[in-house]
Amino acid sequence: MERNEAYPITYGILGLLAFWGPLSGYDIKRLFDHMLAPMWGAAHSQIYKELRRMEELGWVDMRREEQEARPDRKVYSITDKGKVALHKWQAQPPDVFQMRDELLLKVLFGTFAAPGDLAQNLRTGISNHEMRLLTYR
């Protein structure tokens, strides 16, 4: 999967599904607000748009849960293809330094990284940060 076909929010959702298991869009939004907001925020509309896109890509499966006196609940699960995408993302350095910190997002879901990928991303991130500091002096 090419880098431009997915975004850090995509991998944030995949990471939450990989870590927590099946979740509804509402559950994902709550977890973004409580866990990821300091490094990466997301609106409901962004999350639902990404879930639809990831379903088309085969990265998540959706099943409906019936609820009494409420609309059916859509519950999403990460697929093997989604786990591969998450794993490949972990091997790539963050695109750019920004207030939304992709490196911190990678660290949070580092358990899904191949051995060495997370350490290499941290080394690269620290090195890039040091270079930026030297440039601003």
N, C-alpha and C positions, 0 to 999 in steps of 0.2 A: 504494500500500500504506500503510495507516495505521500510525502509529508503534507502537501497542500490539500489532501483529501480529508484531513482531520486536524483538529486544533487541540490546545491544552484542555479546554473544557471537555472535549470528547474523551480524553484519557482520564480526566478527573472522574467522569461518570463511570468509565470502565473500571477504574481502580476501586471506586465505591462498591460496584457490583461484585468485583472479584473478592474484595475484603469482607463485605457484609452479606453477600448472597442476594437472592431475589429481592427487588425493591420496586415500589411504585414511583412514579414521577414525583409525587408529593414527598415520599420518604427521601428521595434523592435530593430534593430541594432543601429539606430540613437538615440533612447531613452536610450539604454545601454550606448552609448558613452557620452550622455549629462547628464544623471541622475545618472547612476549606476557605471560608470567607477571608481570614487574614492573609491568605496567599492567592486566592482566586475566587472571586464572587461569581454568581450566575443567577440570572433571572429565570422565573418559571418558563417563559417563552423560549429561552435559549435551551433549557434542559429538554423540553418536549420536542423541540426541533431536532436536537441532536439524537434523541432516542429514536425518532422516526427514521432519521438518516442512518443511524447505526443498525437499525432493523433491516433496512434495505441493503446495507453492506454485509449483512449476515453476522455482525459482531454481537448482537443481542437477540434474544427471543422474547416475545411478549405472549403472555397468557392472561385471559380474563378471569377474575374472581368475582363471583356473584356476591352481592351484598343486599341484605334486606333493607328496604326503604331508602336505598341510595343507588346511584348508577354503578354499573360494574366497575371494578377496580382493575386497571392494567398493571400487571406486575412483570418486570423485566429481569432477565437473567443474562449473564455474559456467556457467550458461546466459546467453543474452542478457538474459532477464528478470531474472536474478540480478545482472547487471552494471548494469542500470537501477536496481534496488533499492539497490545499493551506491552508485551515483552520487547518487540522491535522498537517501540517508542523509548523505552528505558535505555536502549543502546545509543540513542541519538542525543547529542548535546542540545541544550535549549537554543532556540533560534536567536533571541535577543534578550538583553537585560531589560527588565521592566518591573514596574511596581507589582504587577501580578507575577509572582515568582514561580516559574515553571520548574526550576531546580528544587525548590521546597516541595512542590507537588510530587516530583520524582522521588524525593527522599521519603515522603510520607508513604508512598506505595512501593518502596524499595524492595520489599519482600518478593515482588514479582519480577525483579530484575535478574538478569543472568549474573553469575559471579564475576565480579570485576567491573561490570558496566556502571553500577552506582558509584563505586570508588573513582572510576575514571571521570564520570560526569562531575563529581565533587572537585576533583583536581582541576579539571578544565574550568569549572565555574569560579574557583578561587583564583586561578591564574588569570582569567579574563577580568575578574574584579580588580586584581592587583594592577593589571595593565591600565585599566580605566582610571584608577587612583593616580598612577604615575602621570598619566596624560593631563589630569586636571591640576596638577601641582604647579 
